[in-house]
Amino acid sequence: MRAKHRKTLEAIYRHPISGTIKWSEIEALLVSIGAELNERAGSRVVVILEGSVHVFHRPHPNPETDKGAVGDVRDMLREVGIEP
């Protein structure tokens, strides 16, 4: 895993949950670990990772992901055994 993706992964697991992680950095991390991302209507993105399917909303108009979505990404990663 590249250092950039490792930093994003560590930010996702940081306590308290960060509200300043850019969604584009989370997407890049997910792709680097083998996730498939599919665009859906509106700002929805379906993430398929090791058979696990999750739907997220891209943040807008700001690029930062809200704390609830970061927590959901953390739960998804933990579910498939990916931790820093």
PDB file of N, CA, C and O in Angstrom:
ATOM      1  N   MET A   1       0.843  -1.175   0.000  1.00  0.00           N
ATOM      2  CA  MET A   1       0.000   0.000   0.000  1.00  0.00           C
ATOM      3  C   MET A   1       0.889   1.239   0.000  1.00  0.00           C
ATOM      4  O   MET A   1       1.849   1.329   0.765  1.00  0.00           O
ATOM      5  N   ARG A   2       0.559   2.183  -0.860  1.00  0.00           N
ATOM      6  CA  ARG A   2       1.337   3.411  -0.935  1.00  0.00           C
ATOM      7  C   ARG A   2       1.176   4.235   0.347  1.00  0.00           C
ATOM      8  O   ARG A   2       0.169   4.127   1.046  1.00  0.00           O
ATOM      9  N   ALA A   3       2.162   5.040   0.632  1.00  0.00           N
ATOM     10  CA  ALA A   3       2.153   5.866   1.841  1.00  0.00           C
ATOM     11  C   ALA A   3       0.925   6.777   1.886  1.00  0.00           C
ATOM     12  O   ALA A   3       0.339   6.988   2.948  1.00  0.00           O
ATOM     13  N   LYS A   4       0.543   7.311   0.734  1.00  0.00           N
ATOM     14  CA  LYS A   4      -0.620   8.194   0.667  1.00  0.00           C
ATOM     15  C   LYS A   4      -1.884   7.463   1.118  1.00  0.00           C
ATOM     16  O   LYS A   4      -2.688   8.013   1.871  1.00  0.00           O
ATOM     17  N   HIS A   5      -2.057   6.218   0.654  1.00  0.00           N
ATOM     18  CA  HIS A   5      -3.234   5.439   1.026  1.00  0.00           C
ATOM     19  C   HIS A   5      -3.170   5.016   2.486  1.00  0.00           C
ATOM     20  O   HIS A   5      -4.196   4.961   3.164  1.00  0.00           O
ATOM     21  N   ARG A   6      -1.979   4.719   2.969  1.00  0.00           N
ATOM     22  CA  ARG A   6      -1.818   4.353   4.383  1.00  0.00           C
ATOM     23  C   ARG A   6      -2.227   5.528   5.274  1.00  0.00           C
ATOM     24  O   ARG A   6      -2.875   5.327   6.302  1.00  0.00           O
ATOM     25  N   LYS A   7      -1.851   6.757   4.888  1.00  0.00           N
ATOM     26  CA  LYS A   7      -2.232   7.937   5.665  1.00  0.00           C
ATOM     27  C   LYS A   7      -3.749   8.110   5.687  1.00  0.00           C
ATOM     28  O   LYS A   7      -4.324   8.472   6.714  1.00  0.00           O
ATOM     29  N   THR A   8      -4.388   7.852   4.557  1.00  0.00           N
ATOM     30  CA  THR A   8      -5.848   7.945   4.502  1.00  0.00           C
ATOM     31  C   THR A   8      -6.475   6.885   5.393  1.00  0.00           C
ATOM     32  O   THR A   8      -7.422   7.176   6.123  1.00  0.00           O
ATOM     33  N   LEU A   9      -5.962   5.658   5.345  1.00  0.00           N
ATOM     34  CA  LEU A   9      -6.469   4.582   6.187  1.00  0.00           C
ATOM     35  C   LEU A   9      -6.319   4.934   7.663  1.00  0.00           C
ATOM     36  O   LEU A   9      -7.243   4.722   8.448  1.00  0.00           O
ATOM     37  N   GLU A  10      -5.170   5.466   8.042  1.00  0.00           N
ATOM     38  CA  GLU A  10      -4.954   5.866   9.433  1.00  0.00           C
ATOM     39  C   GLU A  10      -5.901   6.986   9.832  1.00  0.00           C
ATOM     40  O   GLU A  10      -6.382   7.008  10.965  1.00  0.00           O
ATOM     41  N   ALA A  11      -6.181   7.922   8.917  1.00  0.00           N
ATOM     42  CA  ALA A  11      -7.116   9.010   9.207  1.00  0.00           C
ATOM     43  C   ALA A  11      -8.530   8.474   9.413  1.00  0.00           C
ATOM     44  O   ALA A  11      -9.270   8.984  10.254  1.00  0.00           O
ATOM     45  N   ILE A  12      -8.906   7.456   8.653  1.00  0.00           N
ATOM     46  CA  ILE A  12     -10.231   6.849   8.794  1.00  0.00           C
ATOM     47  C   ILE A  12     -10.382   6.213  10.170  1.00  0.00           C
ATOM     48  O   ILE A  12     -11.467   6.257  10.750  1.00  0.00           O
ATOM     49  N   TYR A  13      -9.330   5.629  10.697  1.00  0.00           N
ATOM     50  CA  TYR A  13      -9.387   4.947  11.986  1.00  0.00           C
ATOM     51  C   TYR A  13      -9.073   5.860  13.173  1.00  0.00           C
ATOM     52  O   TYR A  13      -9.160   5.420  14.319  1.00  0.00           O
ATOM     53  N   ARG A  14      -8.717   7.104  12.926  1.00  0.00           N
ATOM     54  CA  ARG A  14      -8.360   8.037  13.995  1.00  0.00           C
ATOM     55  C   ARG A  14      -9.569   8.329  14.887  1.00  0.00           C
ATOM     56  O   ARG A  14     -10.706   8.395  14.422  1.00  0.00           O
ATOM     57  N   HIS A  15      -9.287   8.500  16.178  1.00  0.00           N
ATOM     58  CA  HIS A  15     -10.320   8.887  17.146  1.00  0.00           C
ATOM     59  C   HIS A  15      -9.986  10.260  17.681  1.00  0.00           C
ATOM     60  O   HIS A  15      -8.823  10.488  18.015  1.00  0.00           O
ATOM     61  N   PRO A  16     -10.898  11.177  17.786  1.00  0.00           N
ATOM     62  CA  PRO A  16     -12.281  11.067  17.315  1.00  0.00           C
ATOM     63  C   PRO A  16     -12.324  11.054  15.792  1.00  0.00           C
ATOM     64  O   PRO A  16     -11.346  11.393  15.125  1.00  0.00           O
ATOM     65  N   ILE A  17     -13.468  10.657  15.258  1.00  0.00           N
ATOM     66  CA  ILE A  17     -13.626  10.543  13.808  1.00  0.00           C
ATOM     67  C   ILE A  17     -13.378  11.899  13.159  1.00  0.00           C
ATOM     68  O   ILE A  17     -13.866  12.930  13.623  1.00  0.00           O
ATOM     69  N   SER A  18     -12.611  11.872  12.080  1.00  0.00           N
ATOM     70  CA  SER A  18     -12.272  13.088  11.350  1.00  0.00           C
ATOM     71  C   SER A  18     -13.372  13.464  10.364  1.00  0.00           C
ATOM     72  O   SER A  18     -13.971  12.601   9.723  1.00  0.00           O
ATOM     73  N   GLY A  19     -13.624  14.757  10.255  1.00  0.00           N
ATOM     74  CA  GLY A  19     -14.575  15.258   9.271  1.00  0.00           C
ATOM     75  C   GLY A  19     -13.878  16.034   8.172  1.00  0.00           C
ATOM     76  O   GLY A  19     -14.502  16.829   7.470  1.00  0.00           O
ATOM     77  N   THR A  20     -12.563  15.797   8.023  1.00  0.00           N
ATOM     78  CA  THR A  20     -11.798  16.566   7.037  1.00  0.00           C
ATOM     79  C   THR A  20     -11.135  15.700   5.967  1.00  0.00           C
ATOM     80  O   THR A  20     -10.269  16.182   5.237  1.00  0.00           O
ATOM     81  N   ILE A  21     -11.528  14.434   5.865  1.00  0.00           N
ATOM     82  CA  ILE A  21     -10.941  13.551   4.856  1.00  0.00           C
ATOM     83  C   ILE A  21     -11.674  13.767   3.540  1.00  0.00           C
ATOM     84  O   ILE A  21     -12.904  13.714   3.499  1.00  0.00           O
ATOM     85  N   LYS A  22     -10.941  14.008   2.481  1.00  0.00           N
ATOM     86  CA  LYS A  22     -11.556  14.215   1.168  1.00  0.00           C
ATOM     87  C   LYS A  22     -12.077  12.882   0.627  1.00  0.00           C
ATOM     88  O   LYS A  22     -11.411  11.852   0.726  1.00  0.00           O
ATOM     89  N   TRP A  23     -13.272  12.925   0.058  1.00  0.00           N
ATOM     90  CA  TRP A  23     -13.864  11.703  -0.494  1.00  0.00           C
ATOM     91  C   TRP A  23     -12.983  11.111  -1.589  1.00  0.00           C
ATOM     92  O   TRP A  23     -12.888   9.889  -1.710  1.00  0.00           O
ATOM     93  N   SER A  24     -12.338  11.957  -2.384  1.00  0.00           N
ATOM     94  CA  SER A  24     -11.483  11.454  -3.458  1.00  0.00           C
ATOM     95  C   SER A  24     -10.332  10.612  -2.892  1.00  0.00           C
ATOM     96  O   SER A  24      -9.903   9.648  -3.527  1.00  0.00           O
ATOM     97  N   GLU A  25      -9.833  10.969  -1.708  1.00  0.00           N
ATOM     98  CA  GLU A  25      -8.764  10.186  -1.075  1.00  0.00           C
ATOM     99  C   GLU A  25      -9.297   8.837  -0.593  1.00  0.00           C
ATOM    100  O   GLU A  25      -8.601   7.825  -0.673  1.00  0.00           O
ATOM    101  N   ILE A  26     -10.535   8.830  -0.092  1.00  0.00           N
ATOM    102  CA  ILE A  26     -11.148   7.567   0.337  1.00  0.00           C
ATOM    103  C   ILE A  26     -11.378   6.668  -0.870  1.00  0.00           C
ATOM    104  O   ILE A  26     -11.109   5.468  -0.810  1.00  0.00           O
ATOM    105  N   GLU A  27     -11.877   7.243  -1.975  1.00  0.00           N
ATOM    106  CA  GLU A  27     -12.078   6.443  -3.183  1.00  0.00           C
ATOM    107  C   GLU A  27     -10.760   5.857  -3.683  1.00  0.00           C
ATOM    108  O   GLU A  27     -10.706   4.689  -4.068  1.00  0.00           O
ATOM    109  N   ALA A  28      -9.702   6.659  -3.680  1.00  0.00           N
ATOM    110  CA  ALA A  28      -8.390   6.176  -4.139  1.00  0.00           C
ATOM    111  C   ALA A  28      -7.911   5.023  -3.260  1.00  0.00           C
ATOM    112  O   ALA A  28      -7.365   4.045  -3.773  1.00  0.00           O
ATOM    113  N   LEU A  29      -8.106   5.121  -1.958  1.00  0.00           N
ATOM    114  CA  LEU A  29      -7.740   4.036  -1.039  1.00  0.00           C
ATOM    115  C   LEU A  29      -8.532   2.781  -1.375  1.00  0.00           C
ATOM    116  O   LEU A  29      -7.964   1.696  -1.496  1.00  0.00           O
ATOM    117  N   LEU A  30      -9.846   2.931  -1.525  1.00  0.00           N
ATOM    118  CA  LEU A  30     -10.695   1.771  -1.795  1.00  0.00           C
ATOM    119  C   LEU A  30     -10.290   1.067  -3.094  1.00  0.00           C
ATOM    120  O   LEU A  30     -10.226  -0.161  -3.139  1.00  0.00           O
ATOM    121  N   VAL A  31     -10.023   1.831  -4.132  1.00  0.00           N
ATOM    122  CA  VAL A  31      -9.587   1.244  -5.405  1.00  0.00           C
ATOM    123  C   VAL A  31      -8.251   0.534  -5.231  1.00  0.00           C
ATOM    124  O   VAL A  31      -8.040  -0.533  -5.808  1.00  0.00           O
ATOM    125  N   SER A  32      -7.349   1.111  -4.442  1.00  0.00           N
ATOM    126  CA  SER A  32      -6.024   0.509  -4.252  1.00  0.00           C
ATOM    127  C   SER A  32      -6.086  -0.831  -3.521  1.00  0.00           C
ATOM    128  O   SER A  32      -5.195  -1.666  -3.681  1.00  0.00           O
ATOM    129  N   ILE A  33      -7.132  -1.042  -2.719  1.00  0.00           N
ATOM    130  CA  ILE A  33      -7.249  -2.317  -2.001  1.00  0.00           C
ATOM    131  C   ILE A  33      -8.181  -3.287  -2.711  1.00  0.00           C
ATOM    132  O   ILE A  33      -8.525  -4.337  -2.167  1.00  0.00           O
ATOM    133  N   GLY A  34      -8.593  -2.931  -3.940  1.00  0.00           N
ATOM    134  CA  GLY A  34      -9.345  -3.873  -4.758  1.00  0.00           C
ATOM    135  C   GLY A  34     -10.843  -3.678  -4.796  1.00  0.00           C
ATOM    136  O   GLY A  34     -11.559  -4.550  -5.288  1.00  0.00           O
ATOM    137  N   ALA A  35     -11.339  -2.565  -4.294  1.00  0.00           N
ATOM    138  CA  ALA A  35     -12.778  -2.319  -4.326  1.00  0.00           C
ATOM    139  C   ALA A  35     -13.207  -1.928  -5.733  1.00  0.00           C
ATOM    140  O   ALA A  35     -12.449  -1.325  -6.492  1.00  0.00           O
ATOM    141  N   GLU A  36     -14.437  -2.287  -6.056  1.00  0.00           N
ATOM    142  CA  GLU A  36     -15.050  -1.860  -7.313  1.00  0.00           C
ATOM    143  C   GLU A  36     -16.032  -0.753  -6.974  1.00  0.00           C
ATOM    144  O   GLU A  36     -16.869  -0.916  -6.086  1.00  0.00           O
ATOM    145  N   LEU A  37     -15.938   0.379  -7.676  1.00  0.00           N
ATOM    146  CA  LEU A  37     -16.833   1.506  -7.451  1.00  0.00           C
ATOM    147  C   LEU A  37     -17.727   1.674  -8.661  1.00  0.00           C
ATOM    148  O   LEU A  37     -17.251   1.718  -9.795  1.00  0.00           O
ATOM    149  N   ASN A  38     -19.023   1.767  -8.415  1.00  0.00           N
ATOM    150  CA  ASN A  38     -19.999   1.949  -9.488  1.00  0.00           C
ATOM    151  C   ASN A  38     -20.818   3.199  -9.209  1.00  0.00           C
ATOM    152  O   ASN A  38     -21.333   3.389  -8.107  1.00  0.00           O
ATOM    153  N   GLU A  39     -20.930   4.052 -10.229  1.00  0.00           N
ATOM    154  CA  GLU A  39     -21.724   5.275 -10.114  1.00  0.00           C
ATOM    155  C   GLU A  39     -23.206   4.925 -10.153  1.00  0.00           C
ATOM    156  O   GLU A  39     -23.623   4.044 -10.905  1.00  0.00           O
ATOM    157  N   ARG A  40     -23.987   5.608  -9.354  1.00  0.00           N
ATOM    158  CA  ARG A  40     -25.439   5.469  -9.363  1.00  0.00           C
ATOM    159  C   ARG A  40     -26.052   6.844  -9.510  1.00  0.00           C
ATOM    160  O   ARG A  40     -25.343   7.840  -9.658  1.00  0.00           O
ATOM    161  N   ALA A  41     -27.363   6.896  -9.471  1.00  0.00           N
ATOM    162  CA  ALA A  41     -28.074   8.164  -9.638  1.00  0.00           C
ATOM    163  C   ALA A  41     -27.664   9.173  -8.573  1.00  0.00           C
ATOM    164  O   ALA A  41     -27.354   8.817  -7.436  1.00  0.00           O
ATOM    165  N   GLY A  42     -27.672  10.419  -8.967  1.00  0.00           N
ATOM    166  CA  GLY A  42     -27.312  11.480  -8.032  1.00  0.00           C
ATOM    167  C   GLY A  42     -25.851  11.373  -7.639  1.00  0.00           C
ATOM    168  O   GLY A  42     -24.980  11.215  -8.494  1.00  0.00           O
ATOM    169  N   SER A  43     -25.593  11.456  -6.378  1.00  0.00           N
ATOM    170  CA  SER A  43     -24.211  11.409  -5.904  1.00  0.00           C
ATOM    171  C   SER A  43     -23.877  10.060  -5.260  1.00  0.00           C
ATOM    172  O   SER A  43     -22.893   9.949  -4.528  1.00  0.00           O
ATOM    173  N   ARG A  44     -24.682   9.047  -5.526  1.00  0.00           N
ATOM    174  CA  ARG A  44     -24.458   7.742  -4.912  1.00  0.00           C
ATOM    175  C   ARG A  44     -23.345   6.965  -5.603  1.00  0.00           C
ATOM    176  O   ARG A  44     -23.176   7.018  -6.822  1.00  0.00           O
ATOM    177  N   VAL A  45     -22.591   6.241  -4.776  1.00  0.00           N
ATOM    178  CA  VAL A  45     -21.518   5.373  -5.253  1.00  0.00           C
ATOM    179  C   VAL A  45     -21.690   4.029  -4.557  1.00  0.00           C
ATOM    180  O   VAL A  45     -21.776   3.965  -3.331  1.00  0.00           O
ATOM    181  N   VAL A  46     -21.738   2.959  -5.340  1.00  0.00           N
ATOM    182  CA  VAL A  46     -21.799   1.612  -4.777  1.00  0.00           C
ATOM    183  C   VAL A  46     -20.369   1.096  -4.699  1.00  0.00           C
ATOM    184  O   VAL A  46     -19.635   1.107  -5.688  1.00  0.00           O
ATOM    185  N   VAL A  47     -19.984   0.643  -3.508  1.00  0.00           N
ATOM    186  CA  VAL A  47     -18.646   0.102  -3.280  1.00  0.00           C
ATOM    187  C   VAL A  47     -18.782  -1.387  -3.013  1.00  0.00           C
ATOM    188  O   VAL A  47     -19.487  -1.801  -2.093  1.00  0.00           O
ATOM    189  N   ILE A  48     -18.102  -2.190  -3.824  1.00  0.00           N
ATOM    190  CA  ILE A  48     -18.097  -3.634  -3.645  1.00  0.00           C
ATOM    191  C   ILE A  48     -16.681  -4.030  -3.258  1.00  0.00           C
ATOM    192  O   ILE A  48     -15.736  -3.836  -4.022  1.00  0.00           O
ATOM    193  N   LEU A  49     -16.549  -4.586  -2.063  1.00  0.00           N
ATOM    194  CA  LEU A  49     -15.236  -4.971  -1.539  1.00  0.00           C
ATOM    195  C   LEU A  49     -15.340  -6.343  -0.910  1.00  0.00           C
ATOM    196  O   LEU A  49     -16.023  -6.524   0.098  1.00  0.00           O
ATOM    197  N   GLU A  50     -14.662  -7.309  -1.508  1.00  0.00           N
ATOM    198  CA  GLU A  50     -14.653  -8.693  -1.030  1.00  0.00           C
ATOM    199  C   GLU A  50     -16.064  -9.231  -0.804  1.00  0.00           C
ATOM    200  O   GLU A  50     -16.342  -9.870   0.211  1.00  0.00           O
ATOM    201  N   GLY A  51     -16.949  -8.963  -1.764  1.00  0.00           N
ATOM    202  CA  GLY A  51     -18.313  -9.464  -1.697  1.00  0.00           C
ATOM    203  C   GLY A  51     -19.249  -8.621  -0.856  1.00  0.00           C
ATOM    204  O   GLY A  51     -20.456  -8.860  -0.862  1.00  0.00           O
ATOM    205  N   SER A  52     -18.738  -7.659  -0.147  1.00  0.00           N
ATOM    206  CA  SER A  52     -19.541  -6.773   0.685  1.00  0.00           C
ATOM    207  C   SER A  52     -19.948  -5.558  -0.154  1.00  0.00           C
ATOM    208  O   SER A  52     -19.104  -4.937  -0.801  1.00  0.00           O
ATOM    209  N   VAL A  53     -21.234  -5.223  -0.142  1.00  0.00           N
ATOM    210  CA  VAL A  53     -21.750  -4.124  -0.957  1.00  0.00           C
ATOM    211  C   VAL A  53     -22.248  -3.008  -0.043  1.00  0.00           C
ATOM    212  O   VAL A  53     -23.036  -3.241   0.874  1.00  0.00           O
ATOM    213  N   HIS A  54     -21.778  -1.797  -0.308  1.00  0.00           N
ATOM    214  CA  HIS A  54     -22.175  -0.623   0.483  1.00  0.00           C
ATOM    215  C   HIS A  54     -22.457   0.537  -0.458  1.00  0.00           C
ATOM    216  O   HIS A  54     -21.819   0.674  -1.502  1.00  0.00           O
ATOM    217  N   VAL A  55     -23.416   1.368  -0.078  1.00  0.00           N
ATOM    218  CA  VAL A  55     -23.758   2.549  -0.869  1.00  0.00           C
ATOM    219  C   VAL A  55     -23.391   3.789  -0.061  1.00  0.00           C
ATOM    220  O   VAL A  55     -23.772   3.921   1.102  1.00  0.00           O
ATOM    221  N   PHE A  56     -22.656   4.682  -0.684  1.00  0.00           N
ATOM    222  CA  PHE A  56     -22.256   5.933  -0.056  1.00  0.00           C
ATOM    223  C   PHE A  56     -22.711   7.092  -0.924  1.00  0.00           C
ATOM    224  O   PHE A  56     -22.953   6.930  -2.121  1.00  0.00           O
ATOM    225  N   HIS A  57     -22.825   8.247  -0.320  1.00  0.00           N
ATOM    226  CA  HIS A  57     -23.135   9.477  -1.048  1.00  0.00           C
ATOM    227  C   HIS A  57     -21.887  10.331  -1.092  1.00  0.00           C
ATOM    228  O   HIS A  57     -21.273  10.613  -0.063  1.00  0.00           O
ATOM    229  N   ARG A  58     -21.515  10.742  -2.301  1.00  0.00           N
ATOM    230  CA  ARG A  58     -20.385  11.664  -2.431  1.00  0.00           C
ATOM    231  C   ARG A  58     -20.775  12.987  -1.794  1.00  0.00           C
ATOM    232  O   ARG A  58     -21.877  13.491  -2.012  1.00  0.00           O
ATOM    233  N   PRO A  59     -19.865  13.548  -1.003  1.00  0.00           N
ATOM    234  CA  PRO A  59     -20.188  14.842  -0.395  1.00  0.00           C
ATOM    235  C   PRO A  59     -20.210  15.951  -1.450  1.00  0.00           C
ATOM    236  O   PRO A  59     -19.439  15.934  -2.409  1.00  0.00           O
ATOM    237  N   HIS A  60     -21.094  16.893  -1.251  1.00  0.00           N
ATOM    238  CA  HIS A  60     -21.133  18.063  -2.120  1.00  0.00           C
ATOM    239  C   HIS A  60     -21.828  19.174  -1.366  1.00  0.00           C
ATOM    240  O   HIS A  60     -22.706  18.855  -0.565  1.00  0.00           O
ATOM    241  N   PRO A  61     -21.534  20.390  -1.536  1.00  0.00           N
ATOM    242  CA  PRO A  61     -20.583  20.924  -2.492  1.00  0.00           C
ATOM    243  C   PRO A  61     -19.134  20.845  -2.006  1.00  0.00           C
ATOM    244  O   PRO A  61     -18.213  21.050  -2.797  1.00  0.00           O
ATOM    245  N   ASN A  62     -18.918  20.553  -0.733  1.00  0.00           N
ATOM    246  CA  ASN A  62     -17.556  20.455  -0.202  1.00  0.00           C
ATOM    247  C   ASN A  62     -16.981  19.070  -0.455  1.00  0.00           C
ATOM    248  O   ASN A  62     -17.733  18.096  -0.500  1.00  0.00           O
ATOM    249  N   PRO A  63     -15.669  18.959  -0.620  1.00  0.00           N
ATOM    250  CA  PRO A  63     -15.056  17.655  -0.906  1.00  0.00           C
ATOM    251  C   PRO A  63     -14.844  16.780   0.336  1.00  0.00           C
ATOM    252  O   PRO A  63     -14.542  15.594   0.205  1.00  0.00           O
ATOM    253  N   GLU A  64     -14.999  17.353   1.545  1.00  0.00           N
ATOM    254  CA  GLU A  64     -14.738  16.588   2.761  1.00  0.00           C
ATOM    255  C   GLU A  64     -15.899  15.659   3.090  1.00  0.00           C
ATOM    256  O   GLU A  64     -17.067  16.009   2.922  1.00  0.00           O
ATOM    257  N   THR A  65     -15.549  14.473   3.561  1.00  0.00           N
ATOM    258  CA  THR A  65     -16.530  13.457   3.929  1.00  0.00           C
ATOM    259  C   THR A  65     -16.981  13.710   5.361  1.00  0.00           C
ATOM    260  O   THR A  65     -16.157  13.972   6.237  1.00  0.00           O
ATOM    261  N   ASP A  66     -18.303  13.630   5.606  1.00  0.00           N
ATOM    262  CA  ASP A  66     -18.781  13.882   6.964  1.00  0.00           C
ATOM    263  C   ASP A  66     -18.427  12.724   7.889  1.00  0.00           C
ATOM    264  O   ASP A  66     -18.103  11.626   7.435  1.00  0.00           O
ATOM    265  N   LYS A  67     -18.493  12.984   9.185  1.00  0.00           N
ATOM    266  CA  LYS A  67     -18.054  11.999  10.186  1.00  0.00           C
ATOM    267  C   LYS A  67     -18.854  10.707  10.119  1.00  0.00           C
ATOM    268  O   LYS A  67     -18.301   9.628  10.332  1.00  0.00           O
ATOM    269  N   GLY A  68     -20.144  10.801   9.828  1.00  0.00           N
ATOM    270  CA  GLY A  68     -20.966   9.595   9.735  1.00  0.00           C
ATOM    271  C   GLY A  68     -20.516   8.680   8.609  1.00  0.00           C
ATOM    272  O   GLY A  68     -20.447   7.463   8.778  1.00  0.00           O
ATOM    273  N   ALA A  69     -20.211   9.271   7.457  1.00  0.00           N
ATOM    274  CA  ALA A  69     -19.749   8.474   6.313  1.00  0.00           C
ATOM    275  C   ALA A  69     -18.372   7.883   6.582  1.00  0.00           C
ATOM    276  O   ALA A  69     -18.102   6.748   6.189  1.00  0.00           O
ATOM    277  N   VAL A  70     -17.491   8.637   7.248  1.00  0.00           N
ATOM    278  CA  VAL A  70     -16.164   8.110   7.595  1.00  0.00           C
ATOM    279  C   VAL A  70     -16.334   6.904   8.522  1.00  0.00           C
ATOM    280  O   VAL A  70     -15.642   5.897   8.366  1.00  0.00           O
ATOM    281  N   GLY A  71     -17.246   7.006   9.478  1.00  0.00           N
ATOM    282  CA  GLY A  71     -17.521   5.875  10.365  1.00  0.00           C
ATOM    283  C   GLY A  71     -18.043   4.669   9.610  1.00  0.00           C
ATOM    284  O   GLY A  71     -17.680   3.533   9.918  1.00  0.00           O
ATOM    285  N   ASP A  72     -18.905   4.914   8.608  1.00  0.00           N
ATOM    286  CA  ASP A  72     -19.430   3.810   7.791  1.00  0.00           C
ATOM    287  C   ASP A  72     -18.329   3.155   6.960  1.00  0.00           C
ATOM    288  O   ASP A  72     -18.307   1.934   6.802  1.00  0.00           O
ATOM    289  N   VAL A  73     -17.413   3.971   6.429  1.00  0.00           N
ATOM    290  CA  VAL A  73     -16.283   3.422   5.667  1.00  0.00           C
ATOM    291  C   VAL A  73     -15.414   2.578   6.602  1.00  0.00           C
ATOM    292  O   VAL A  73     -14.978   1.487   6.234  1.00  0.00           O
ATOM    293  N   ARG A  74     -15.164   3.089   7.812  1.00  0.00           N
ATOM    294  CA  ARG A  74     -14.372   2.343   8.802  1.00  0.00           C
ATOM    295  C   ARG A  74     -15.027   1.000   9.103  1.00  0.00           C
ATOM    296  O   ARG A  74     -14.349  -0.026   9.146  1.00  0.00           O
ATOM    297  N   ASP A  75     -16.345   1.002   9.311  1.00  0.00           N
ATOM    298  CA  ASP A  75     -17.060  -0.249   9.598  1.00  0.00           C
ATOM    299  C   ASP A  75     -16.927  -1.236   8.440  1.00  0.00           C
ATOM    300  O   ASP A  75     -16.737  -2.432   8.660  1.00  0.00           O
ATOM    301  N   MET A  76     -17.029  -0.732   7.199  1.00  0.00           N
ATOM    302  CA  MET A  76     -16.896  -1.593   6.024  1.00  0.00           C
ATOM    303  C   MET A  76     -15.499  -2.204   5.968  1.00  0.00           C
ATOM    304  O   MET A  76     -15.348  -3.401   5.724  1.00  0.00           O
ATOM    305  N   LEU A  77     -14.480  -1.376   6.195  1.00  0.00           N
ATOM    306  CA  LEU A  77     -13.102  -1.871   6.160  1.00  0.00           C
ATOM    307  C   LEU A  77     -12.858  -2.889   7.267  1.00  0.00           C
ATOM    308  O   LEU A  77     -12.217  -3.916   7.043  1.00  0.00           O
ATOM    309  N   ARG A  78     -13.363  -2.607   8.446  1.00  0.00           N
ATOM    310  CA  ARG A  78     -13.199  -3.524   9.574  1.00  0.00           C
ATOM    311  C   ARG A  78     -13.884  -4.860   9.279  1.00  0.00           C
ATOM    312  O   ARG A  78     -13.370  -5.920   9.638  1.00  0.00           O
ATOM    313  N   GLU A  79     -15.052  -4.802   8.620  1.00  0.00           N
ATOM    314  CA  GLU A  79     -15.809  -6.005   8.270  1.00  0.00           C
ATOM    315  C   GLU A  79     -15.018  -6.958   7.404  1.00  0.00           C
ATOM    316  O   GLU A  79     -15.164  -8.175   7.527  1.00  0.00           O
ATOM    317  N   VAL A  80     -14.168  -6.416   6.512  1.00  0.00           N
ATOM    318  CA  VAL A  80     -13.375  -7.253   5.610  1.00  0.00           C
ATOM    319  C   VAL A  80     -11.945  -7.433   6.105  1.00  0.00           C
ATOM    320  O   VAL A  80     -11.109  -7.997   5.398  1.00  0.00           O
ATOM    321  N   GLY A  81     -11.660  -6.956   7.318  1.00  0.00           N
ATOM    322  CA  GLY A  81     -10.354  -7.203   7.940  1.00  0.00           C
ATOM    323  C   GLY A  81      -9.239  -6.255   7.547  1.00  0.00           C
ATOM    324  O   GLY A  81      -8.065  -6.608   7.653  1.00  0.00           O
ATOM    325  N   ILE A  82      -9.584  -5.058   7.096  1.00  0.00           N
ATOM    326  CA  ILE A  82      -8.551  -4.087   6.714  1.00  0.00           C
ATOM    327  C   ILE A  82      -8.443  -3.030   7.802  1.00  0.00           C
ATOM    328  O   ILE A  82      -9.369  -2.251   8.025  1.00  0.00           O
ATOM    329  N   GLU A  83      -7.310  -3.017   8.466  1.00  0.00           N
ATOM    330  CA  GLU A  83      -7.046  -2.045   9.530  1.00  0.00           C
ATOM    331  C   GLU A  83      -5.603  -1.561   9.387  1.00  0.00           C
ATOM    332  O   GLU A  83      -4.765  -2.246   8.800  1.00  0.00           O
ATOM    333  N   PRO A  84      -5.319  -0.359   9.935  1.00  0.00           N
ATOM    334  CA  PRO A  84      -3.944   0.155   9.807  1.00  0.00           C
ATOM    335  C   PRO A  84      -2.948  -0.678  10.601  1.00  0.00           C
ATOM    336  O   PRO A  84      -1.753  -0.379  10.599  1.00  0.00           O
TER     337      PRO A  84
END
